Amino acid sequence: MFLDYDSVGTKRNGVDSFLKENLNQMQLLFYSSGDDQNKKRLKAAVHEVIPESQIELFKRLDDFRERLRMPIEPDSIAVLSASNREELQQMQLLRELLTEIYVIVVIPDRKDSTIRLAHLLLPRFLSQKKSDFTDLKIVLNKMYINSQSP
């Protein structure tokens, strides 16, 4: 695609708006291996805030890892839901792939050791899987709004 400039170098007829609407749309990468009520509530909370066209769902950590190795738009968000401490431990292998995006981690419990482990992923926000996800929706909404501003 070529940018369309007039003879004095100013952009013509909405090229800026086209680029804003079609390129650089944030993506939300949603990982949850569980299939319980907590996952359904979390998924519903995410869908309340982020348009479905911008959400990519992953049920396997290997698939999520492969996706992180592909280009990701700026201001993108990863929501990682760990069903147990062992899965949270496995997520540590993703640390180097998560440096360019905002991370939200949903932890299985509130034990100090679990919270410490989750913080190694450098999340912007931590939630707990038994939460009502009200705070998570507020944080996601702010991240989404910020990604839409020029």
Summary of the structure (lengths in Angstrom):
residues: 150
radius of gyration: 17.6
end to end distance: 20.7
largest distance: 63.6
contacts: 411
relative contact order: 0.16
helix: 46%
strand: 17%
